[in-house]
Amino acid sequence: MKTEKHFSIKNFMASYFPSDLSKKGDEIVFLCLDENHTFPEERVQIHFYMIIAGLKGRCKIKAGSHEFLIKANSISIIPAATWIGMEKTAEAFEAQVILFDQDFLKKGLANHEILNDLLFINPHYPPTFPLKRKQVADFVYQFGKVAEEVSRQAAFGMEMIRLYLLQILYEYNRICEICLLNSDTTINRKFQIMHRFRKLVDEQFKTHKMVADYAQQLHISPKYLSECVAEHLGHSALKVIQNRILQEAEISLSYTEKSIKEISNELNFGSPAHFARFIQSHTGKTPTDFRKKP
């Protein structure tokens, strides 16, 4: 019987890139692939995230239920817990790859819900998108800086890598939204609703805190709005609203001199006590905790 293979970053590197293992870490790895050095053809399950920037040629990859090409001028993200396999290619092929654990990024973020949003990869679509020339240049620069910091292992290097990874993830999500908004599919209608909902939340989260408030503006039922959001983001519409409020609250608490009462009033909570309960129930911290300097 064939043995199923499950890999952490360390085990994956030891099995398929042993010559590079000595200079790589357990949480973050930078690799260069070509036609002679690719991932295994056999299907293996990875327990880490993989970002692939296609630079030259093409190579077929299987990821979960999808089979697609890593092409020149493309960006792909393979989420953790995915079964992957990459076919050998005879043509010239080049790609840069970043492997990282989710916990590695969590160390640099107070609000893990934001990270969960960035790392959610919609299972309905192949997780790969074409890039324009300027986008290619941006990703090549960011990948290069990650590679530089991994190699240097200098002071604050891990913090710098986290910042570059967040830039890459935000840009990937932006490209994903643009591509899906311009696509012509049945699923696209739900995506457009989700996209319009998130824009409304950004504009109105201080005054509108209920899903029904937004559903009414979109002329749909709260239930259908929640279905659209859950399908594309992996969590509820209410969670989107709460996360946006949390993001604003944490910024105000951490980086402004406003009093807790002032912030509570700006976010339209009934009282500072109500605001404090909201913060603590979602983060495990009190508003005062965010004021404490590390």
QUICOR-V854039 format. One record per residue. N is the residue number from 1. RES is the residue in one letter. D_CENTER is the distance of its C-alpha to the mean C-alpha in Angstrom with 1 decimal. Layout:
N & RES & D_CENTER
N & RES & D_CENTER
//
This chain:
1 & M & 36.1
2 & K & 32.9
3 & T & 30.7
4 & E & 27.1
5 & K & 24.9
6 & H & 21.9
7 & F & 20.4
8 & S & 18.8
9 & I & 18.0
10 & K & 21.5
11 & N & 23.2
12 & F & 21.4
13 & M & 22.6
14 & A & 26.0
15 & S & 26.5
16 & Y & 25.4
17 & F & 25.3
18 & P & 28.0
19 & S & 29.3
20 & D & 26.1
21 & L & 25.6
22 & S & 27.8
23 & K & 25.7
24 & K & 22.2
25 & G & 20.7
26 & D & 19.5
27 & E & 16.0
28 & I & 15.1
29 & V & 16.9
30 & F & 17.5
31 & L & 19.5
32 & C & 21.5
33 & L & 22.4
34 & D & 25.5
35 & E & 27.9
36 & N & 29.4
37 & H & 26.3
38 & T & 23.6
39 & F & 22.0
40 & P & 24.4
41 & E & 25.9
42 & E & 26.3
43 & R & 23.5
44 & V & 21.8
45 & Q & 19.1
46 & I & 16.4
47 & H & 15.1
48 & F & 12.3
49 & Y & 9.4
50 & M & 10.8
51 & I & 10.1
52 & I & 13.4
53 & A & 15.1
54 & G & 18.4
55 & L & 21.3
56 & K & 24.5
57 & G & 25.9
58 & R & 24.1
59 & C & 23.5
60 & K & 22.9
61 & I & 20.2
62 & K & 20.0
63 & A & 16.8
64 & G & 17.4
65 & S & 19.6
66 & H & 18.8
67 & E & 20.8
68 & F & 20.0
69 & L & 20.8
70 & I & 19.0
71 & K & 20.9
72 & A & 21.7
73 & N & 19.7
74 & S & 16.6
75 & I & 12.9
76 & S & 11.4
77 & I & 8.6
78 & I & 10.4
79 & P & 9.0
80 & A & 11.3
81 & A & 14.6
82 & T & 15.0
83 & W & 18.5
84 & I & 18.6
85 & G & 21.6
86 & M & 22.4
87 & E & 25.8
88 & K & 28.1
89 & T & 28.8
90 & A & 32.1
91 & E & 31.0
92 & A & 29.6
93 & F & 25.9
94 & E & 23.6
95 & A & 19.8
96 & Q & 17.8
97 & V & 15.3
98 & I & 13.1
99 & L & 13.0
100 & F & 11.5
101 & D & 11.7
102 & Q & 9.4
103 & D & 12.6
104 & F & 12.7
105 & L & 10.0
106 & K & 11.5
107 & K & 14.7
108 & G & 13.9
109 & L & 12.8
110 & A & 15.4
111 & N & 13.3
112 & H & 11.0
113 & E & 10.6
114 & I & 8.6
115 & L & 6.1
116 & N & 6.6
117 & D & 6.1
118 & L & 2.7
119 & L & 2.6
120 & F & 5.8
121 & I & 7.5
122 & N & 10.8
123 & P & 13.6
124 & H & 16.1
125 & Y & 15.1
126 & P & 15.1
127 & P & 11.6
128 & T & 13.4
129 & F & 14.5
130 & P & 17.4
131 & L & 17.5
132 & K & 20.2
133 & R & 22.2
134 & K & 20.8
135 & Q & 17.2
136 & V & 18.4
137 & A & 20.0
138 & D & 17.1
139 & F & 14.9
140 & V & 18.0
141 & Y & 18.6
142 & Q & 15.3
143 & F & 15.5
144 & G & 19.1
145 & K & 18.5
146 & V & 16.3
147 & A & 19.2
148 & E & 21.7
149 & E & 20.4
150 & V & 20.1
151 & S & 23.7
152 & R & 25.2
153 & Q & 24.2
154 & A & 25.5
155 & A & 25.4
156 & F & 22.1
157 & G & 20.4
158 & M & 17.7
159 & E & 16.9
160 & M & 16.9
161 & I & 14.5
162 & R & 12.0
163 & L & 12.6
164 & Y & 12.3
165 & L & 9.0
166 & L & 7.6
167 & Q & 9.8
168 & I & 8.5
169 & L & 4.9
170 & Y & 7.0
171 & E & 9.5
172 & Y & 7.9
173 & N & 7.1
174 & R & 10.7
175 & I & 12.2
176 & C & 11.1
177 & E & 12.8
178 & I & 15.7
179 & C & 16.3
180 & L & 16.3
181 & L & 18.5
182 & N & 20.9
183 & S & 21.1
184 & D & 24.2
185 & T & 23.4
186 & T & 24.3
187 & I & 20.8
188 & N & 20.2
189 & R & 22.4
190 & K & 20.2
191 & F & 17.2
192 & Q & 19.4
193 & I & 20.5
194 & M & 17.0
195 & H & 16.4
196 & R & 19.8
197 & F & 19.3
198 & R & 16.2
199 & K & 18.5
200 & L & 21.3
201 & V & 19.5
202 & D & 18.7
203 & E & 22.4
204 & Q & 24.0
205 & F & 22.2
206 & K & 25.0
207 & T & 27.6
208 & H & 26.2
209 & K & 24.6
210 & M & 25.5
211 & V & 23.9
212 & A & 27.4
213 & D & 27.6
214 & Y & 24.9
215 & A & 26.1
216 & Q & 29.5
217 & Q & 28.4
218 & L & 26.6
219 & H & 29.8
220 & I & 28.2
221 & S & 28.5
222 & P & 26.2
223 & K & 25.8
224 & Y & 24.8
225 & L & 22.3
226 & S & 20.7
227 & E & 20.8
228 & C & 19.0
229 & V & 16.2
230 & A & 15.9
231 & E & 16.0
232 & H & 13.0
233 & L & 10.8
234 & G & 12.3
235 & H & 14.2
236 & S & 17.2
237 & A & 18.1
238 & L & 19.6
239 & K & 16.5
240 & V & 15.0
241 & I & 18.3
242 & Q & 18.4
243 & N & 15.0
244 & R & 16.1
245 & I & 19.4
246 & L & 18.1
247 & Q & 16.1
248 & E & 19.4
249 & A & 21.5
250 & E & 19.8
251 & I & 20.0
252 & S & 23.7
253 & L & 24.6
254 & S & 23.2
255 & Y & 24.2
256 & T & 27.1
257 & E & 30.7
258 & K & 30.8
259 & S & 32.3
260 & I & 30.6
261 & K & 33.0
262 & E & 32.1
263 & I & 28.4
264 & S & 29.3
265 & N & 31.6
266 & E & 29.1
267 & L & 26.6
268 & N & 29.6
269 & F & 29.9
270 & G & 33.4
271 & S & 34.0
272 & P & 32.4
273 & A & 32.9
274 & H & 30.8
275 & F & 28.0
276 & A & 28.2
277 & R & 28.1
278 & F & 25.0
279 & I & 23.2
280 & Q & 24.5
281 & S & 23.8
282 & H & 20.0
283 & T & 19.6
284 & G & 22.7
285 & K & 23.9
286 & T & 26.6
287 & P & 26.4
288 & T & 28.8
289 & D & 26.4
290 & F & 24.1
291 & R & 27.2
292 & K & 28.0
293 & K & 27.3
294 & P & 25.9
//
